[in-house]
Amino acid sequence: MTLTEIKNILECEVLNGDSLDDAEIKTVCGCDLMSDVLSYVKPNALLLTGLIQPQTIRTAEIVDIKTICFVRGKRPDEATMKLAKKKGIRLLVTHSAMFESCGKLYQEGLQGC
């Protein structure tokens, strides 16, 4: 599934960058425990989370996650957004809850980690 398709399904706003490339996302992980992200997530997955701290960006960098979607309308501060840009990590935000977001993506064929 492409990032553009994900953006449309979840009705996301792009937080950093004006546009999304058509990178292919094969798996999604909905998680607020960064220790679980480190243990279970495959590279280049989409991370759905409600955690908007810089640690989320650093965790994503370690496991080679290129896109994070913040759920429940949460928005990171400017420092976190700058860190994501520096690390080449795309940031999206959706007003949907994590459960609903995971369900929508699963229904459209995206597999979990």
N, C-alpha and C positions, 0 to 999 in steps of 0.2 A: 504494500500500500504506500502511496506517495505522501509526502508531508502536506501537499495541497489537499489531498483527499481527507487526511486526518483533520486539517484545519476546518474544512467544510463540515465534516461529521460532528465535530465537537463545538463548532461555532467559535473558534479560537480567534484571539487577537494576537498578532505577532508583536513581541516586545522588543526584540533587537533585530535589526535588519528590516528593510522595506519589503522584501519578498522572500519566499521560500524556494529553494531549488527543488527539483523533483527527486530527491534522494529517496531510495526505497527503504521503508521500515518493515522489518519482518516480525518483530516481537514487541510487546508492550509489557511494562511492569508498573503496577499501581502500588506504591509503597511509601510509607513515612519513616520506616526504620532503615537508616543508611547502612547498618550492619547487614541487613538482609539484601540490600542492593549489592553490596560488596560480595556477598556469598552466592547469589543466584542469578544476577542479571547477565545476559550475554551482550557482547559488544554491539554497538550501533542500535540498541533498543531505544524505544521511546519510554521515558520515565514520566509517569504521572505522580505528582506529589503535592502535598500542601505545605511542605517545608520550604521557606523562602530565604533561608540563611545561606551565607557563602559556603558552608560545609556541603550543601547539596551540590554546588558547582564543582567543588573539589572531589567529591565522591564520584560524580559523573565523569570527570576527567580520568580518574583511576581506572574505571571499568570501560572506558571508551564509549560513553553515551554522548551522542552529538545533539540530542534534542530533549528538552525538558518542558513539560506542560504543567503549569501550576493550576490546581483545581480550586473550586469554590471561589473564584474571582480573586484569589490572593495574588499580590504583586510584590516582587522583591524590591529592595531599596536600590538606589543608584549604584552603590558600591558593588552589590551583587551582580547587577546588570553589566557593569564594566568588566568584572572578573569573567563573566560568561563570554563576553565579546572577545576578550583577550585570549581565552582558551578555545575559542571557536565553537562554542556551544549555543545552539539556537534556543530561545525562550519563547514559549507561548503561554497564554492564559485562557482558561475556559471558566464559565460560571457554573458549569455542571459539577456535581459532587464526584468524588473518585469512583464510587460504586457505579454510578450512572455512566461515567466516561468509559470505564472498563467494559461495561455491558454493551455500549454502543459500538465500540471498536471490535469486540468479540463477535458481535452480531454481523459485522461487516467482513469478518474473516481474518482479523488480525489475531495471531496466536500469543499466548502469554509466555513469559520466561519460564 
